Structures are given as C-alpha cells and as structure tokens.
Amino acid sequence: MEKKILVTGAAGFIGFHVVKSLVADQAYKIIGLDNINDYYPMTLKFERLKALGIHPDFIRYGKATKSKTFDRFEFIRMDITDEKSLTNLFEESGFDYVIHLAAQAGVRYSIDNPNAYIQSNIVGFNNILEACRENPVKHLVYASSSSVYGLNSEQPFSIHHKVDEPASLYAATKKSNELMAHTYSHLFGVPTTGLRFFTVYGPWGRPDMAPMLFAKAISNGEPIKVFNNGQMERDFTYVDDIVTGVCRVMENAPRENHHGIPYRIFNIGNSKPVQLMDFIEVIGKALGKEVKKNFLPMQEGDVVSTYADTSELKKEIGYQPKVSIEEGVSNFVDWYKKFYK
C-alpha cells in the first residue's frame, strides 16, 4: 500500500536531497512543502525544485504542483507558520510520515534576526506538532542540530550529555524543538525522532555555509575568512550519508522508552572530526587553486569543535557513513563548477 510522506523544507539543501532519494521508491507518494523565503538567493531554491521536475512558473501559494519528472511527487509553496493552511493540508492528505526539515537556518543570522527563528523554529514547529496530533501520523522525524551541545566541552558529543548551555538563539530554538516534541509524545502519543545534524555538506548546499564560501573565495582568488585563527574542527558529514540515515529512521518509528513515551533523539554525523585547515586544503586541491587565508578571531555564537557519537543510531538502524572527505569534496566541487560556471 502506498505510503504518503510530507517533507517540509523541500526546496532547502537537505530537504531537496531527501525528496530526490524518496522519489526513487515506488512505495511512496511525496508532498514537498517550502515557503521559498529569501534568506539566501531564491534562484538556488528554484533550481533545486527544477531538478525535481517543478517549474517555478507553475508554483502557486497553497496549491499542489505536480512534478514533470516524478509522478509520485507534488510541491506546495506554504509557510509552516500559516496554521490554517497547514491544518487543511494535513486534514486533506492523511500523511503516514512527516519529515520536518523546514526551519530558519544559520547560527550567525540569529544574532541580528531573532524573530525569524522564533516564528519559524518555534511557532512553525508547534503548528507541525499540532497537525500531527490532530491527524495522527506513524512517525514525525524532525531536524535538530549539533549546535544544541553549545558550550559543552566533553567530546564526542553524546545524546546523554546535558544540552542546557546554547551558544546561539538558533541552538536554543533547536533544543526547544526537542522539548516540545517530548511533550507531544508524552501527552498525545505522537511518535517523534529528533536528529541532531552535524555540519552537512555536498552539492546544492546553502551559499552561507562554509564549503560554499570557501569554494567561491578560492575560485575568485580571494582570501577566505578563517575564524579562531584556524583552530577549529568540524564533524563534516556528506549529504548522501545524512539522507540514508533520515530515510531509514523514518521507517523505524520509536518504540516506547522506559517512561512509556514514543520519543527519541539521535546524533547523525560522520564521527570523524576534521581540522578546518585540512578541509580548506582539500577544497583548494579539488579546485586546483592556491588558497589565500585571512585569519580572524572567533565569531559570536560559534563553537571550537564538533564531534558526533553516533553509536545509538548505528545500533538502531545500522547507520554507517561511507563517503570520505576527499570523495565528498570532489563531488561538491564538481557540482559547484557546473552550477556556477
């Protein structure tokens, strides 16, 4: 029997890749949802949608647009803060699964634009939870973030660590999502799984993310900004490994935990932190260009290091990242050169 899936944030980086993976399975019918805001150039979002068979000229707010490429995919432009439209969509569609990836992204943007995060990440997420409560789903999978670990210095980051010292409002909203989901799982039995993503990179990435900023500067012969004088490391995770994990988790709804609640949290990352300077050199080598660096102090809201303990996810679904930094960066650079010519 056909399973109906809602993917929010479908025009975004990870959402696009999740939809692209799901449409290959004939057992699924997918509805993608995105408000297509202008946090970064909308052209990239529209190009992602084109790659999924959705032409921008046919997109109307609140109306489903059928893909010209994938017969089991439709796209709807809608904002998750639009409670009435979202409620109607859930009532009409009867979703089996929800993969909630829509959010106001970016750590540094949250310093100057806090309200955007409250609206999308708190109000919008509550609307999703309410819709899942009123129109029961088999499983709600939602994006949390490694940023919830904040000022925690104990590594690798474990889901058993305390996460009550966020370093940014973005991190605070993601921690709030986990608490809100727990409440809905506890009170209303909504099965929820939060995934703490660790530094996802790859083709079709956001322009404000480090790999894109590095590639652009190196390609143009400009110095790249290296914060904390390069003394940073990240658990860079290739997007295909992330997508494999998301899709497997979706099909494996949480059993009731020791409190009898269908709720859980997982880290999803590469579990192999890479020095920022090494990552930069790999990008420079893939581009065949000299790398000029402008060393700067630490930025507000940022953290020195991230490192995921993914043992719980491996135990639950056999999660095992497969793409090396060299292979992942090569794929990213190949796409970057074609897309930006």
Helices and strands as residue ranges (DSSP letters): E 3-8, H 13-22, E 28-34, H 42-51, G 56-58, E 64-66, E 73-77, H 83-93, E 97-100, H 109-112, H 114-117, I 118-123, H 124-134, E 139-145, G 146-149, H 169-188, E 192-197, E 200-201, H 210-219, E 224-226, G 227-230, E 233-234, E 237-238, H 239-250, E 263-268, E 274-275, H 276-287, E 293-295, H 311-317, H 325-340
